[in-house]
Amino acid sequence: MKQVDTVSVVIVNYNGGELLTQCVQAVLNSVGVQVNIFVVDNASEDNSIPSLQRSLAHEPRLHITCNAENRGFAAASNQALINTTGDYLLYLNPDCIVETDTLARFCDTLNEYPAIGMAGALVCNVDGSEQSGCRRSIPSPWRALVRVLHLNRFFPQKQKFKSFVLTDDPLPEKPVEIEGISGACMFVRRQALEEVGGMDESYFLHCEDLDWFMRFHAQQWGILFIPSITVMHVKGHCSTGEPLKVLWFKHRGMVKFYRKFFKNSYPASLMWAVFAAVWLRFVLLAGRLLFSSSKPKT
């Protein structure tokens, strides 16, 4: 008789609204695996946790921890680890919806690939289109400059000028190793996690997944993209109320990521150019955001 895998699902919530309950219910409907769900709430100001508690008040597989303050995504994710027991762990955003066989298919695939430490799915928008960042290369400083300056458009046939976003590439027909997946849905082997360690808590929001990918690769654990598994992600749902703050943390995280992993691999002049480009991008996007929010509603 086939052994049933146990999956511990970690969901960090911040103002997830009704989608949080839908996300949790979808995971609870999983077949072919044993599931336990650990929701860590980062001091949400909406009704997402009371709504979840009302809907699933007597569900023994659901465990909820409520933080008094927003600890950030990485810290809250690590907070849940002490209570997990699964052979595998799924780190899932509260605005993601899985199918009933998603977790079992993840388990079956990783059982076939013992050198894989983490796997991702085809993460789609609500309209079914592939989400940007679903499959990607690590955005090294050089690749970041290529993307910012759109050099890939001028040299489309040159591998050196290829963008780190791989959405425009044809979907592979079978699972393939890749440098990075979507941080909204990361299926992780516990053995690999124990060797690599949890996420770096000095990232508050964004880029902790890129940091993790680098560390998994450094420990010789592969990352797999599985195109036959589809997960719907209502991107940005949990951050609609604080777009400027999210923008700040994202750009600050990128600077930290570059300093941590590439400081000694690139000339100082290139690194400073990259830092300048990151902050210039932040200023431009923040300015556009503030301008649009100040326009009178019609």
C-alpha positions as CSV (number, residue, x, y, z in Angstrom):
1,M,0.0,0.0,0.0
2,K,1.3,3.5,-1.0
3,Q,2.4,5.6,2.0
4,V,0.4,8.9,2.2
5,D,2.6,11.9,2.4
6,T,2.0,14.6,5.0
7,V,2.1,18.2,3.9
8,S,2.3,21.2,6.3
9,V,0.9,24.3,4.6
10,V,2.1,27.7,5.9
11,I,0.0,30.7,5.1
12,V,1.1,34.2,6.2
13,N,-1.9,36.5,6.2
14,Y,-2.2,40.2,6.2
15,N,-5.6,41.6,5.3
16,G,-6.4,38.6,3.1
17,G,-10.2,39.2,3.3
18,E,-12.5,36.5,2.2
19,L,-9.8,35.0,0.0
20,L,-8.0,33.7,3.0
21,T,-11.0,31.5,3.9
22,Q,-11.3,30.3,0.3
23,C,-7.6,29.5,0.2
24,V,-7.7,27.5,3.4
25,Q,-10.9,25.7,2.4
26,A,-9.3,24.7,-1.0
27,V,-6.3,23.2,0.8
28,L,-8.5,21.3,3.3
29,N,-10.3,19.8,0.3
30,S,-7.0,18.2,-0.9
31,V,-7.1,14.5,-1.7
32,G,-4.4,11.9,-1.5
33,V,-2.4,13.6,1.3
34,Q,-2.6,14.4,4.9
35,V,-2.8,18.1,5.5
36,N,-2.2,20.5,8.4
37,I,-2.5,24.2,7.9
38,F,-0.7,26.9,9.9
39,V,-2.0,30.4,9.4
40,V,0.2,33.1,10.9
41,D,-1.6,36.5,10.9
42,N,0.5,39.6,10.9
43,A,-1.8,41.9,12.8
44,S,-4.4,42.2,10.1
45,E,-6.8,45.1,10.3
46,D,-9.6,43.5,8.3
47,N,-12.1,40.7,9.0
48,S,-10.1,37.9,7.5
49,I,-9.2,36.0,10.7
50,P,-12.7,36.3,12.4
51,S,-14.2,35.2,9.1
52,L,-11.9,32.2,8.9
53,Q,-12.6,31.3,12.5
54,R,-16.3,31.4,12.0
55,S,-16.2,29.3,8.9
56,L,-13.9,26.6,10.2
57,A,-14.3,26.9,14.0
58,H,-14.1,23.1,14.6
59,E,-11.5,22.1,12.0
60,P,-8.7,20.3,13.8
61,R,-6.3,20.5,10.9
62,L,-6.3,24.3,11.0
63,H,-4.0,26.2,13.5
64,I,-4.1,30.0,13.7
65,T,-1.5,32.2,15.3
66,C,-2.2,36.0,15.6
67,N,0.8,38.3,16.0
68,A,0.3,41.6,17.8
69,E,2.4,43.4,15.1
70,N,3.4,42.9,11.5
71,R,6.6,40.8,11.7
72,G,7.1,40.6,8.0
73,F,6.7,37.6,5.7
74,A,9.9,35.8,6.4
75,A,9.7,36.1,10.2
76,A,6.1,34.9,10.2
77,S,6.9,32.0,7.9
78,N,9.7,30.9,10.2
79,Q,7.4,31.3,13.2
80,A,5.1,28.5,11.9
81,L,8.0,26.0,11.4
82,I,8.3,24.9,15.0
83,N,4.8,23.3,14.9
84,T,5.0,21.7,11.4
85,T,5.5,17.9,11.1
86,G,5.0,17.3,7.3
87,D,7.4,15.5,5.0
88,Y,6.8,18.4,2.8
89,L,5.8,22.0,3.4
90,L,3.8,24.3,1.1
91,Y,4.3,28.1,1.5
92,L,1.2,29.5,0.1
93,N,-0.1,33.1,-0.2
94,P,-3.5,33.7,1.2
95,D,-4.7,34.9,-2.2
96,C,-3.9,31.6,-3.9
97,I,-6.4,28.8,-4.7
98,V,-5.2,25.2,-5.3
99,E,-7.0,22.3,-6.9
100,T,-7.9,19.2,-4.9
101,D,-5.0,17.2,-6.4
102,T,-2.4,19.9,-6.3
103,L,-0.6,18.8,-3.1
104,A,-0.7,15.1,-4.0
105,R,0.8,15.9,-7.5
106,F,3.5,18.0,-5.9
107,C,4.4,15.1,-3.5
108,D,4.4,12.5,-6.4
109,T,6.7,14.6,-8.5
110,L,9.2,15.4,-5.7
111,N,9.2,11.7,-4.7
112,E,10.5,11.1,-8.3
113,Y,13.2,13.8,-8.0
114,P,15.1,13.2,-4.8
115,A,17.7,15.9,-5.6
116,I,15.0,18.6,-5.8
117,G,14.5,20.7,-2.7
118,M,11.8,23.0,-3.8
119,A,9.2,23.1,-6.6
120,G,6.8,25.6,-8.1
121,A,3.7,25.4,-10.2
122,L,2.3,27.3,-13.2
123,V,0.9,30.3,-11.2
124,C,-1.8,32.0,-13.2
125,N,-3.8,35.2,-13.0
126,V,-7.6,35.0,-12.6
127,D,-8.0,35.1,-16.4
128,G,-5.8,32.0,-16.7
129,S,-2.8,33.7,-18.1
130,E,0.7,32.9,-16.8
131,Q,1.8,35.3,-14.0
132,S,5.0,37.2,-14.4
133,G,7.6,35.8,-12.1
134,C,6.1,32.3,-12.2
135,R,9.3,31.1,-13.7
136,R,12.5,33.2,-13.7
137,S,16.2,33.3,-13.6
138,I,17.9,34.9,-10.6
139,P,17.9,38.7,-11.2
140,S,21.7,39.3,-10.9
141,P,22.9,42.9,-11.1
142,W,23.7,42.4,-14.8
143,R,20.3,40.9,-15.6
144,A,18.7,43.7,-13.7
145,L,20.4,46.3,-15.9
146,V,19.5,44.4,-19.0
147,R,15.8,44.5,-17.9
148,V,15.9,48.2,-16.9
149,L,17.6,49.3,-20.1
150,H,15.5,46.8,-22.3
151,L,18.7,45.4,-23.8
152,N,17.0,42.2,-24.5
153,R,14.9,44.0,-27.1
154,F,18.0,45.2,-28.9
155,F,19.8,41.8,-28.8
156,P,17.0,39.2,-28.7
157,Q,19.2,36.4,-29.9
158,K,22.0,36.9,-27.4
159,Q,21.8,34.8,-24.3
160,K,23.9,37.4,-22.4
161,F,21.1,39.9,-22.9
162,K,18.2,37.6,-21.9
163,S,15.7,38.9,-19.4
164,F,15.4,37.1,-16.0
165,V,11.6,36.9,-16.5
166,L,10.9,33.8,-18.6
167,T,7.2,34.2,-19.1
168,D,7.7,34.8,-22.8
169,D,9.5,31.5,-23.3
170,P,7.4,28.5,-24.4
171,L,6.1,26.4,-21.5
172,P,8.1,23.2,-21.1
173,E,6.3,19.9,-21.6
174,K,7.6,18.3,-18.5
175,P,9.1,19.4,-15.1
176,V,12.4,21.3,-15.6
177,E,15.0,22.6,-13.2
178,I,15.0,26.4,-12.9
179,E,16.7,29.2,-10.9
180,G,13.6,30.7,-9.5
181,I,9.8,30.1,-9.1
182,S,6.9,32.2,-7.7
183,G,7.2,33.0,-4.1
184,A,3.4,32.8,-3.8
185,C,3.6,29.0,-4.0
186,M,6.7,27.2,-2.9
187,F,6.6,23.4,-2.2
188,V,9.6,22.5,-0.1
189,R,11.2,19.2,1.0
190,R,11.7,19.2,4.7
191,Q,15.1,17.5,4.5
192,A,16.3,20.4,2.2
193,L,14.8,23.0,4.5
194,E,16.6,21.6,7.5
195,E,19.9,21.8,5.7
196,V,19.3,25.3,4.2
197,G,17.5,26.9,7.1
198,G,14.5,29.2,7.1
199,M,14.0,32.4,5.3
200,D,16.3,35.4,6.1
201,E,14.2,37.5,8.5
202,S,16.1,40.8,7.7
203,Y,13.8,41.0,4.6
204,F,10.5,42.4,5.6
205,L,8.6,41.9,2.4
206,H,9.8,40.8,-1.0
207,C,13.2,39.2,-2.0
208,E,13.2,36.7,0.8
209,D,12.3,34.1,-1.8
210,L,15.2,35.1,-4.1
211,D,17.5,34.8,-1.1
212,W,16.1,31.4,-0.4
213,F,16.6,30.2,-4.0
214,M,20.3,31.3,-3.9
215,R,20.8,29.4,-0.6
216,F,19.1,26.2,-1.9
217,H,21.3,26.2,-5.0
218,A,24.4,26.8,-2.8
219,Q,23.5,23.7,-0.8
220,Q,23.1,21.7,-4.1
221,W,19.4,21.4,-3.9
222,G,17.6,21.9,-7.2
223,I,14.5,23.9,-7.8
224,L,11.8,22.5,-10.1
225,F,9.1,24.1,-12.2
226,I,6.1,21.8,-12.8
227,P,4.0,23.2,-15.7
228,S,1.2,20.6,-15.3
229,I,0.3,21.9,-11.8
230,T,-1.8,25.1,-12.0
231,V,-2.4,27.5,-9.0
232,M,-4.5,30.6,-9.3
233,H,-3.1,33.7,-7.6
234,V,-5.1,37.0,-7.2
235,K,-1.9,39.0,-7.2
236,G,-1.6,42.0,-5.0
237,H,-4.9,41.4,-3.2
238,C,-3.3,41.6,0.3
239,S,-1.3,44.8,-0.4
240,T,-3.8,47.0,-2.1
241,G,-4.2,49.3,0.9
242,E,-0.5,50.2,1.3
243,P,1.1,50.2,-2.2
244,L,3.7,52.8,-1.4
245,K,5.0,50.8,1.6
246,V,5.1,47.6,-0.4
247,L,7.0,49.4,-3.1
248,W,9.6,50.6,-0.5
249,F,10.1,47.2,1.0
250,K,10.5,45.6,-2.5
251,H,13.2,48.0,-3.6
252,R,15.0,48.0,-0.2
253,G,14.9,44.2,-0.4
254,M,16.5,44.2,-3.8
255,V,19.4,46.4,-2.6
256,K,20.0,44.0,0.3
257,F,19.8,41.0,-2.0
258,Y,22.5,42.4,-4.3
259,R,24.8,43.4,-1.5
260,K,24.5,40.0,0.2
261,F,25.1,37.8,-2.9
262,F,26.9,39.9,-5.5
263,K,29.0,42.5,-3.7
264,N,32.3,40.6,-4.4
265,S,31.4,39.3,-7.8
266,Y,30.9,42.6,-9.7
267,P,33.0,45.8,-10.0
268,A,32.0,48.5,-7.5
269,S,31.1,50.8,-10.4
270,L,28.5,48.4,-11.7
271,M,27.1,47.7,-8.3
272,W,26.6,51.4,-7.6
273,A,24.9,51.8,-11.0
274,V,22.5,49.0,-10.1
275,F,21.8,50.6,-6.7
276,A,21.2,53.9,-8.4
277,A,18.9,52.3,-10.9
278,V,16.9,50.5,-8.2
279,W,16.3,53.7,-6.2
280,L,15.6,55.7,-9.4
281,R,13.0,53.1,-10.3
282,F,11.5,53.5,-6.8
283,V,11.3,57.3,-7.1
284,L,9.6,57.1,-10.5
285,L,7.1,54.5,-9.5
286,A,6.4,56.2,-6.1
287,G,5.9,59.5,-7.9
288,R,3.5,58.0,-10.4
289,L,1.6,56.3,-7.5
290,L,1.3,59.5,-5.5
291,F,0.3,61.5,-8.6
292,S,-2.5,59.0,-9.5
293,S,-3.8,58.9,-5.9
294,S,-4.0,62.7,-5.8
295,K,-6.1,63.1,-8.9
296,P,-9.7,63.8,-8.2
297,K,-12.1,60.9,-8.6
298,T,-14.5,61.3,-11.5
